[in-house]
């Protein structure tokens, strides 16, 4: 097993590599969120093309509450999803939003009882569609 040092992790961060691969996938990626998507979980969901949330889901970028900023592009993705002013409120306050509020502000596509079942159903619709030219 390769020995890891603090400096090698900073320079060759495996999480950053995974995030980069996820956000540059050539196939549509669907997030099924059931429960809390805080911090990195919220950022991973925003890297996806479609976000389906269960009614119990909650979303937040609470890093600012401990003096940090979202580190995987969450601030930029949030602005694109919900607009500058709502993104500023969510990032600076670090407060969580419910699934229904996330839908209302444009952070998620749908709020359903079972997010995984709905995500699979959407995926099935996509795979039977013809390829886009």
TIVO-2410 file (N, C-alpha, C; in nm, 3 decimals):
# residues 133
REC num residu      c1      c2      c3 atome chaine
REC   1      X   0.084  -0.117   0.000     N      A
REC   1      X   0.000   0.000   0.000    CA      A
REC   1      X   0.089   0.124   0.000     C      A
REC   2      X   0.050   0.222  -0.078     N      A
REC   2      X   0.128   0.345  -0.090    CA      A
REC   2      X   0.120   0.425   0.040     C      A
REC   3      X   0.236   0.474   0.084     N      A
REC   3      X   0.239   0.554   0.205    CA      A
REC   3      X   0.191   0.695   0.173     C      A
REC   4      X   0.099   0.746   0.255     N      A
REC   4      X   0.045   0.879   0.234    CA      A
REC   4      X   0.104   0.976   0.336     C      A
REC   5      X   0.138   1.093   0.288     N      A
REC   5      X   0.181   1.200   0.376    CA      A
REC   5      X   0.080   1.313   0.362     C      A
REC   6      X   0.082   1.406   0.456     N      A
REC   6      X  -0.011   1.520   0.449    CA      A
REC   6      X   0.008   1.597   0.319     C      A
REC   7      X   0.132   1.621   0.280     N      A
REC   7      X   0.155   1.698   0.157    CA      A
REC   7      X   0.112   1.622   0.033     C      A
REC   8      X   0.128   1.489   0.031     N      A
REC   8      X   0.084   1.414  -0.088    CA      A
REC   8      X  -0.067   1.411  -0.099     C      A
REC   9      X  -0.135   1.411   0.015     N      A
REC   9      X  -0.282   1.414   0.011    CA      A
REC   9      X  -0.331   1.548  -0.040     C      A
REC  10      X  -0.266   1.657   0.002     N      A
REC  10      X  -0.306   1.789  -0.045    CA      A
REC  10      X  -0.282   1.802  -0.195     C      A
REC  11      X  -0.167   1.755  -0.242     N      A
REC  11      X  -0.133   1.767  -0.384    CA      A
REC  11      X  -0.213   1.670  -0.470     C      A
REC  12      X  -0.229   1.547  -0.425     N      A
REC  12      X  -0.298   1.443  -0.502    CA      A
REC  12      X  -0.420   1.394  -0.427     C      A
REC  13      X  -0.509   1.484  -0.394     N      A
REC  13      X  -0.624   1.450  -0.312    CA      A
REC  13      X  -0.715   1.353  -0.387     C      A
REC  14      X  -0.731   1.229  -0.336     N      A
REC  14      X  -0.816   1.132  -0.405    CA      A
REC  14      X  -0.963   1.174  -0.410     C      A
REC  15      X  -1.009   1.250  -0.311     N      A
REC  15      X  -1.147   1.297  -0.312    CA      A
REC  15      X  -1.167   1.396  -0.426     C      A
REC  16      X  -1.072   1.489  -0.444     N      A
REC  16      X  -1.081   1.584  -0.554    CA      A
REC  16      X  -1.084   1.512  -0.688     C      A
REC  17      X  -1.003   1.407  -0.701     N      A
REC  17      X  -1.002   1.330  -0.826    CA      A
REC  17      X  -1.138   1.266  -0.851     C      A
REC  18      X  -1.198   1.211  -0.745     N      A
REC  18      X  -1.329   1.148  -0.758    CA      A
REC  18      X  -1.434   1.252  -0.794     C      A
REC  19      X  -1.431   1.368  -0.725     N      A
REC  19      X  -1.525   1.476  -0.756    CA      A
REC  19      X  -1.511   1.520  -0.900     C      A
REC  20      X  -1.390   1.533  -0.946     N      A
REC  20      X  -1.365   1.574  -1.085    CA      A
REC  20      X  -1.423   1.474  -1.183     C      A
REC  21      X  -1.404   1.346  -1.155     N      A
REC  21      X  -1.459   1.243  -1.243    CA      A
REC  21      X  -1.611   1.244  -1.242     C      A
REC  22      X  -1.670   1.261  -1.126     N      A
REC  22      X  -1.817   1.262  -1.116    CA      A
REC  22      X  -1.876   1.379  -1.194     C      A
REC  23      X  -1.819   1.497  -1.176     N      A
REC  23      X  -1.876   1.615  -1.241    CA      A
REC  23      X  -1.848   1.621  -1.391     C      A
REC  24      X  -1.758   1.538  -1.441     N      A
REC  24      X  -1.730   1.539  -1.585    CA      A
REC  24      X  -1.779   1.413  -1.657     C      A
REC  25      X  -1.867   1.337  -1.592     N      A
REC  25      X  -1.922   1.216  -1.655    CA      A
REC  25      X  -1.995   1.252  -1.785     C      A
REC  26      X  -1.981   1.168  -1.883     N      A
REC  26      X  -2.049   1.191  -2.011    CA      A
REC  26      X  -2.192   1.138  -2.010     C      A
REC  27      X  -2.225   1.056  -1.914     N      A
REC  27      X  -2.361   1.002  -1.898    CA      A
REC  27      X  -2.433   1.082  -1.789     C      A
REC  28      X  -2.565   1.093  -1.798     N      A
REC  28      X  -2.639   1.163  -1.692    CA      A
REC  28      X  -2.623   1.092  -1.558     C      A
REC  29      X  -2.604   1.169  -1.454     N      A
REC  29      X  -2.590   1.116  -1.319    CA      A
REC  29      X  -2.708   1.165  -1.237     C      A
REC  30      X  -2.778   1.072  -1.172     N      A
REC  30      X  -2.896   1.105  -1.093    CA      A
REC  30      X  -2.865   1.083  -0.946     C      A
REC  31      X  -2.890   1.185  -0.864     N      A
REC  31      X  -2.873   1.173  -0.719    CA      A
REC  31      X  -3.007   1.140  -0.656     C      A
REC  32      X  -3.008   1.041  -0.568     N      A
REC  32      X  -3.126   1.008  -0.488    CA      A
REC  32      X  -3.090   1.041  -0.344     C      A
REC  33      X  -3.149   1.146  -0.290     N      A
REC  33      X  -3.113   1.193  -0.156    CA      A
REC  33      X  -3.223   1.155  -0.058     C      A
REC  34      X  -3.184   1.078   0.042     N      A
REC  34      X  -3.276   1.034   0.146    CA      A
REC  34      X  -3.211   1.062   0.279     C      A
REC  35      X  -3.250   1.169   0.344     N      A
REC  35      X  -3.186   1.206   0.471    CA      A
REC  35      X  -3.106   1.333   0.454     C      A
REC  36      X  -2.995   1.341   0.527     N      A
REC  36      X  -2.916   1.463   0.530    CA      A
REC  36      X  -2.813   1.465   0.418     C      A
REC  37      X  -2.808   1.575   0.343     N      A
REC  37      X  -2.703   1.602   0.245    CA      A
REC  37      X  -2.639   1.733   0.289     C      A
REC  38      X  -2.549   1.722   0.383     N      A
REC  38      X  -2.481   1.839   0.440    CA      A
REC  38      X  -2.337   1.840   0.394     C      A
REC  39      X  -2.283   1.958   0.373     N      A
REC  39      X  -2.143   1.972   0.336    CA      A
REC  39      X  -2.111   1.898   0.207     C      A
REC  40      X  -2.016   1.806   0.216     N      A
REC  40      X  -1.976   1.730   0.098    CA      A
REC  40      X  -2.089   1.652   0.035     C      A
REC  41      X  -2.184   1.605   0.114     N      A
REC  41      X  -2.298   1.532   0.058    CA      A
REC  41      X  -2.384   1.621  -0.031     C      A
REC  42      X  -2.402   1.744   0.012     N      A
REC  42      X  -2.477   1.841  -0.069    CA      A
REC  42      X  -2.398   1.874  -0.195     C      A
REC  43      X  -2.265   1.887  -0.182     N      A
REC  43      X  -2.182   1.918  -0.297    CA      A
REC  43      X  -2.183   1.803  -0.398     C      A
REC  44      X  -2.179   1.680  -0.351     N      A
REC  44      X  -2.185   1.564  -0.441    CA      A
REC  44      X  -2.320   1.564  -0.514     C      A
REC  45      X  -2.429   1.588  -0.442     N      A
REC  45      X  -2.560   1.592  -0.507    CA      A
REC  45      X  -2.563   1.698  -0.616     C      A
REC  46      X  -2.504   1.817  -0.590     N      A
REC  46      X  -2.506   1.924  -0.690    CA      A
REC  46      X  -2.416   1.894  -0.810     C      A
REC  47      X  -2.326   1.797  -0.798     N      A
REC  47      X  -2.244   1.757  -0.912    CA      A
REC  47      X  -2.325   1.673  -1.010     C      A
REC  48      X  -2.437   1.622  -0.966     N      A
REC  48      X  -2.521   1.536  -1.049    CA      A
REC  48      X  -2.609   1.620  -1.142     C      A
REC  49      X  -2.663   1.554  -1.244     N      A
REC  49      X  -2.746   1.623  -1.343    CA      A
REC  49      X  -2.890   1.636  -1.298     C      A
REC  50      X  -2.936   1.543  -1.217     N      A
REC  50      X  -3.073   1.541  -1.167    CA      A
REC  50      X  -3.067   1.506  -1.019     C      A
REC  51      X  -3.144   1.578  -0.937     N      A
REC  51      X  -3.148   1.548  -0.794    CA      A
REC  51      X  -3.292   1.516  -0.755     C      A
REC  52      X  -3.312   1.394  -0.705     N      A
REC  52      X  -3.442   1.351  -0.654    CA      A
REC  52      X  -3.428   1.339  -0.502     C      A
REC  53      X  -3.519   1.402  -0.429     N      A
REC  53      X  -3.511   1.402  -0.283    CA      A
REC  53      X  -3.633   1.334  -0.223     C      A
REC  54      X  -3.610   1.261  -0.116     N      A
REC  54      X  -3.722   1.208  -0.040    CA      A
REC  54      X  -3.777   1.322   0.046     C      A
REC  55      X  -3.898   1.304   0.097     N      A
REC  55      X  -3.961   1.409   0.177    CA      A
REC  55      X  -3.882   1.440   0.304     C      A
REC  56      X  -3.801   1.345   0.351     N      A
REC  56      X  -3.724   1.367   0.473    CA      A
REC  56      X  -3.586   1.429   0.447     C      A
REC  57      X  -3.551   1.452   0.321     N      A
REC  57      X  -3.417   1.504   0.289    CA      A
REC  57      X  -3.400   1.648   0.337     C      A
REC  58      X  -3.278   1.680   0.373     N      A
REC  58      X  -3.241   1.817   0.411    CA      A
REC  58      X  -3.106   1.846   0.345     C      A
REC  59      X  -3.088   1.972   0.305     N      A
REC  59      X  -2.968   2.013   0.233    CA      A
REC  59      X  -2.904   2.132   0.304     C      A
REC  60      X  -2.771   2.133   0.313     N      A
REC  60      X  -2.702   2.246   0.375    CA      A
REC  60      X  -2.554   2.243   0.339     C      A
REC  61      X  -2.496   2.362   0.340     N      A
REC  61      X  -2.351   2.379   0.333    CA      A
REC  61      X  -2.312   2.450   0.463     C      A
REC  62      X  -2.302   2.374   0.574     N      A
REC  62      X  -2.283   2.436   0.705    CA      A
REC  62      X  -2.138   2.469   0.742     C      A
REC  63      X  -2.047   2.453   0.648     N      A
REC  63      X  -1.905   2.473   0.680    CA      A
REC  63      X  -1.876   2.611   0.740     C      A
REC  64      X  -1.951   2.713   0.696     N      A
REC  64      X  -1.923   2.848   0.745    CA      A
REC  64      X  -1.949   2.861   0.896     C      A
REC  65      X  -2.028   2.772   0.950     N      A
REC  65      X  -2.054   2.777   1.095    CA      A
REC  65      X  -1.930   2.742   1.177     C      A
REC  66      X  -1.831   2.679   1.111     N      A
REC  66      X  -1.706   2.649   1.182    CA      A
REC  66      X  -1.586   2.719   1.116     C      A
REC  67      X  -1.616   2.824   1.039     N      A
REC  67      X  -1.510   2.905   0.982    CA      A
REC  67      X  -1.447   2.851   0.855     C      A
REC  68      X  -1.513   2.759   0.787     N      A
REC  68      X  -1.462   2.703   0.661    CA      A
REC  68      X  -1.553   2.744   0.546     C      A
REC  69      X  -1.509   2.716   0.423     N      A
REC  69      X  -1.595   2.735   0.307    CA      A
REC  69      X  -1.612   2.601   0.237     C      A
REC  70      X  -1.723   2.580   0.166     N      A
REC  70      X  -1.739   2.457   0.090    CA      A
REC  70      X  -1.622   2.441  -0.006     C      A
REC  71      X  -1.563   2.322  -0.009     N      A
REC  71      X  -1.438   2.306  -0.082    CA      A
REC  71      X  -1.442   2.230  -0.212     C      A
REC  72      X  -1.556   2.188  -0.258     N      A
REC  72      X  -1.560   2.107  -0.381    CA      A
REC  72      X  -1.647   2.174  -0.488     C      A
REC  73      X  -1.645   2.305  -0.491     N      A
REC  73      X  -1.723   2.377  -0.591    CA      A
REC  73      X  -1.867   2.402  -0.553     C      A
REC  74      X  -1.901   2.377  -0.427     N      A
REC  74      X  -2.039   2.392  -0.382    CA      A
REC  74      X  -2.092   2.533  -0.395     C      A
REC  75      X  -2.007   2.632  -0.369     N      A
REC  75      X  -2.055   2.769  -0.376    CA      A
REC  75      X  -2.091   2.807  -0.520     C      A
REC  76      X  -2.009   2.766  -0.616     N      A
REC  76      X  -2.038   2.798  -0.756    CA      A
REC  76      X  -2.161   2.723  -0.806     C      A
REC  77      X  -2.170   2.596  -0.772     N      A
REC  77      X  -2.285   2.516  -0.816    CA      A
REC  77      X  -2.415   2.566  -0.754     C      A
REC  78      X  -2.408   2.607  -0.628     N      A
REC  78      X  -2.528   2.656  -0.562    CA      A
REC  78      X  -2.578   2.784  -0.627     C      A
REC  79      X  -2.489   2.873  -0.664     N      A
REC  79      X  -2.529   2.997  -0.733    CA      A
REC  79      X  -2.600   2.963  -0.864     C      A
REC  80      X  -2.545   2.868  -0.939     N      A
REC  80      X  -2.609   2.831  -1.067    CA      A
REC  80      X  -2.746   2.767  -1.045     C      A
REC  81      X  -2.762   2.696  -0.934     N      A
REC  81      X  -2.888   2.627  -0.908    CA      A
REC  81      X  -2.997   2.719  -0.853     C      A
REC  82      X  -2.961   2.807  -0.758     N      A
REC  82      X  -3.065   2.883  -0.688    CA      A
REC  82      X  -3.053   3.034  -0.704     C      A
REC  83      X  -2.949   3.081  -0.770     N      A
REC  83      X  -2.930   3.225  -0.786    CA      A
REC  83      X  -2.839   3.281  -0.678     C      A
REC  84      X  -2.782   3.397  -0.707     N      A
REC  84      X  -2.681   3.457  -0.619    CA      A
REC  84      X  -2.733   3.487  -0.479     C      A
REC  85      X  -2.848   3.550  -0.469     N      A
REC  85      X  -2.893   3.598  -0.339    CA      A
REC  85      X  -2.933   3.484  -0.245     C      A
REC  86      X  -3.003   3.386  -0.296     N      A
REC  86      X  -3.039   3.271  -0.212    CA      A
REC  86      X  -2.914   3.191  -0.176     C      A
REC  87      X  -2.821   3.177  -0.271     N      A
REC  87      X  -2.697   3.105  -0.244    CA      A
REC  87      X  -2.617   3.175  -0.134     C      A
REC  88      X  -2.610   3.309  -0.141     N      A
REC  88      X  -2.539   3.384  -0.037    CA      A
REC  88      X  -2.601   3.358   0.100     C      A
REC  89      X  -2.733   3.361   0.107     N      A
REC  89      X  -2.802   3.336   0.234    CA      A
REC  89      X  -2.769   3.197   0.287     C      A
REC  90      X  -2.779   3.096   0.199     N      A
REC  90      X  -2.757   2.958   0.243    CA      A
REC  90      X  -2.612   2.934   0.286     C      A
REC  91      X  -2.517   2.987   0.211     N      A
REC  91      X  -2.376   2.965   0.243    CA      A
REC  91      X  -2.335   3.043   0.367     C      A
REC  92      X  -2.372   3.170   0.374     N      A
REC  92      X  -2.327   3.252   0.487    CA      A
REC  92      X  -2.394   3.213   0.618     C      A
REC  93      X  -2.522   3.176   0.612     N      A
REC  93      X  -2.592   3.134   0.734    CA      A
REC  93      X  -2.562   2.989   0.769     C      A
REC  94      X  -2.539   2.907   0.666     N      A
REC  94      X  -2.511   2.765   0.690    CA      A
REC  94      X  -2.630   2.685   0.733     C      A
REC  95      X  -2.749   2.742   0.717     N      A
REC  95      X  -2.871   2.674   0.762    CA      A
REC  95      X  -2.917   2.567   0.663     C      A
REC  96      X  -2.987   2.467   0.714     N      A
REC  96      X  -3.041   2.360   0.632    CA      A
REC  96      X  -3.175   2.401   0.573     C      A
REC  97      X  -3.206   2.345   0.455     N      A
REC  97      X  -3.337   2.362   0.395    CA      A
REC  97      X  -3.401   2.225   0.378     C      A
REC  98      X  -3.532   2.220   0.391     N      A
REC  98      X  -3.606   2.096   0.373    CA      A
REC  98      X  -3.610   2.059   0.226     C      A
REC  99      X  -3.652   1.939   0.197     N      A
REC  99      X  -3.666   1.895   0.059    CA      A
REC  99      X  -3.765   1.983  -0.016     C      A
REC 100      X  -3.875   2.017   0.047     N      A
REC 100      X  -3.976   2.101  -0.018    CA      A
REC 100      X  -3.920   2.240  -0.051     C      A
REC 101      X  -3.845   2.297   0.043     N      A
REC 101      X  -3.783   2.428   0.019    CA      A
REC 101      X  -3.677   2.416  -0.091     C      A
REC 102      X  -3.601   2.307  -0.091     N      A
REC 102      X  -3.500   2.285  -0.195    CA      A
REC 102      X  -3.565   2.277  -0.333     C      A
REC 103      X  -3.682   2.215  -0.340     N      A
REC 103      X  -3.756   2.209  -0.467    CA      A
REC 103      X  -3.804   2.349  -0.507     C      A
REC 104      X  -3.858   2.422  -0.412     N      A
REC 104      X  -3.910   2.556  -0.440    CA      A
REC 104      X  -3.802   2.650  -0.493     C      A
REC 105      X  -3.682   2.640  -0.439     N      A
REC 105      X  -3.575   2.731  -0.481    CA      A
REC 105      X  -3.495   2.679  -0.600     C      A
REC 106      X  -3.525   2.558  -0.647     N      A
REC 106      X  -3.458   2.505  -0.766    CA      A
REC 106      X  -3.335   2.420  -0.740     C      A
REC 107      X  -3.316   2.378  -0.617     N      A
REC 107      X  -3.200   2.295  -0.586    CA      A
REC 107      X  -3.223   2.148  -0.623     C      A
REC 108      X  -3.346   2.101  -0.614     N      A
REC 108      X  -3.378   1.963  -0.652    CA      A
REC 108      X  -3.488   1.961  -0.757     C      A
REC 109      X  -3.492   1.850  -0.831     N      A
REC 109      X  -3.593   1.835  -0.936    CA      A
REC 109      X  -3.728   1.793  -0.881     C      A
REC 110      X  -3.726   1.693  -0.794     N      A
REC 110      X  -3.851   1.636  -0.743    CA      A
REC 110      X  -3.837   1.598  -0.597     C      A
REC 111      X  -3.950   1.602  -0.526     N      A
REC 111      X  -3.958   1.552  -0.389    CA      A
REC 111      X  -4.062   1.442  -0.390     C      A
REC 112      X  -4.020   1.323  -0.347     N      A
REC 112      X  -4.106   1.205  -0.355    CA      A
REC 112      X  -4.095   1.124  -0.226     C      A
REC 113      X  -4.178   1.024  -0.214     N      A
REC 113      X  -4.172   0.934  -0.097    CA      A
REC 113      X  -4.043   0.853  -0.098     C      A
REC 114      X  -4.010   0.793  -0.212     N      A
REC 114      X  -3.894   0.706  -0.222    CA      A
REC 114      X  -3.801   0.758  -0.331     C      A
REC 115      X  -3.695   0.827  -0.292     N      A
REC 115      X  -3.605   0.892  -0.387    CA      A
REC 115      X  -3.534   0.791  -0.476     C      A
REC 116      X  -3.492   0.678  -0.419     N      A
REC 116      X  -3.418   0.580  -0.499    CA      A
REC 116      X  -3.507   0.519  -0.607     C      A
REC 117      X  -3.630   0.482  -0.573     N      A
REC 117      X  -3.720   0.426  -0.673    CA      A
REC 117      X  -3.746   0.525  -0.786     C      A
REC 118      X  -3.765   0.652  -0.751     N      A
REC 118      X  -3.791   0.754  -0.853    CA      A
REC 118      X  -3.667   0.777  -0.939     C      A
REC 119      X  -3.550   0.778  -0.878     N      A
REC 119      X  -3.425   0.797  -0.954    CA      A
REC 119      X  -3.406   0.682  -1.053     C      A
REC 120      X  -3.435   0.561  -1.010     N      A
REC 120      X  -3.423   0.444  -1.098    CA      A
REC 120      X  -3.525   0.455  -1.212     C      A
REC 121      X  -3.647   0.498  -1.181     N      A
REC 121      X  -3.750   0.513  -1.285    CA      A
REC 121      X  -3.707   0.618  -1.389     C      A
REC 122      X  -3.651   0.728  -1.344     N      A
REC 122      X  -3.603   0.831  -1.438    CA      A
REC 122      X  -3.488   0.776  -1.521     C      A
REC 123      X  -3.397   0.704  -1.457     N      A
REC 123      X  -3.287   0.642  -1.531    CA      A
REC 123      X  -3.336   0.547  -1.638     C      A
REC 124      X  -3.439   0.471  -1.607     N      A
REC 124      X  -3.496   0.379  -1.707    CA      A
REC 124      X  -3.557   0.455  -1.825     C      A
REC 125      X  -3.620   0.570  -1.799     N      A
REC 125      X  -3.674   0.651  -1.908    CA      A
REC 125      X  -3.560   0.702  -1.996     C      A
REC 126      X  -3.450   0.742  -1.932     N      A
REC 126      X  -3.338   0.798  -2.006    CA      A
REC 126      X  -3.272   0.692  -2.093     C      A
REC 127      X  -3.252   0.571  -2.041     N      A
REC 127      X  -3.176   0.473  -2.118    CA      A
REC 127      X  -3.252   0.418  -2.239     C      A
REC 128      X  -3.384   0.433  -2.241     N      A
REC 128      X  -3.457   0.386  -2.359    CA      A
REC 128      X  -3.473   0.497  -2.464     C      A
REC 129      X  -3.432   0.617  -2.429     N      A
REC 129      X  -3.440   0.729  -2.524    CA      A
REC 129      X  -3.326   0.716  -2.625     C      A
REC 130      X  -3.349   0.768  -2.746     N      A
REC 130      X  -3.241   0.763  -2.845    CA      A
REC 130      X  -3.126   0.853  -2.803     C      A
REC 131      X  -3.006   0.822  -2.850     N      A
REC 131      X  -2.890   0.905  -2.820    CA      A
REC 131      X  -2.910   1.045  -2.877     C      A
REC 132      X  -2.858   1.142  -2.807     N      A
REC 132      X  -2.866   1.281  -2.854    CA      A
REC 132      X  -2.758   1.300  -2.958     C      A
REC 133      X  -2.795   1.364  -3.069     N      A
REC 133      X  -2.699   1.384  -3.179    CA      A
REC 133      X  -2.591   1.482  -3.139     C      A
***
